[in-house]
Amino acid sequence: MSTREVTAGLAAAVVAAGPPPLPVLAPPWSIRPLAADGDDPLLVSRWMNEPHVDLFWEQAWPPEQWSAAISGQLAGDYSRPCLISYEKRPFAYVEIYRTPRDVVGLQYDADPYDLGIHLAIGDRERTGRGLGRAMVRAVAEGLRAADPLCRRLLADPDERHMMARRMFLGAGFQLMSISDLGHKRAALHVYEISPVTG
């Protein structure tokens, strides 16, 4: 279980919301759940050991530990670990989660269907080019399509992580607050999702 996961006192509506969906993405983006075996833990471990990722994630674990972490997520309803690719090339590690089941949900009036996103772009040379902003926007709209009951998407980059904060703002998120989550001071950003019509 993640140290971020909230399990006590969950409302029936939060439990009924179930696990987070995968966003519906169109080319050049694609997404798939990560597997706990094979090459996926190796890739995530390599990315998490990159200095620009480790600085804020602090999860520079060996592949075996990542295999266990991925397996744990897949076994529960809290979050889904995914691989997002750009033009069929692996681009980012992404976790989609239900915010009422996370410490983030304790910081605002969370709706049972609200979703959150954690992400890490593994290759340094692919940052700072606008691709992250485009990916976040695609994920936000993809989650709107995947779960019409979701009204907000949350992101919680480290307060010091200015590149991530600019990325979320550029993708249409708004800064909601600076909050102490226990393991970090986070800049909480919110993306208001308009209802699917028609």
Salt bridges, closest charged atoms under 4 A:
ASP40 OD1 - ARG32 NH2 2.84
GLU95 OE1 - HIS118 ND1 3.05
ASP102 OD1 - ARG4 NH2 2.77
ASP111 OD1 - ARG151 NE 3.36
ASP114 OD2 - ARG152 NE 3.26
ASP123 OD1 - ARG46 NH1 3.94
ASP123 OD2 - ARG89 NH2 3.65
GLU125 OE2 - ARG89 NH2 4.00
GLU141 OE1 - ARG144 NH1 3.93
ASP147 OD2 - ARG98 NH2 3.01
ASP156 OD2 - ARG4 NH2 2.69
ASP156 OD1 - HIS118 NE2 3.38
ASP156 OD2 - LYS184 NZ 3.75
ASP158 OD1 - ARG160 NE 2.88
GLU159 OE1 - ARG185 NE 3.02
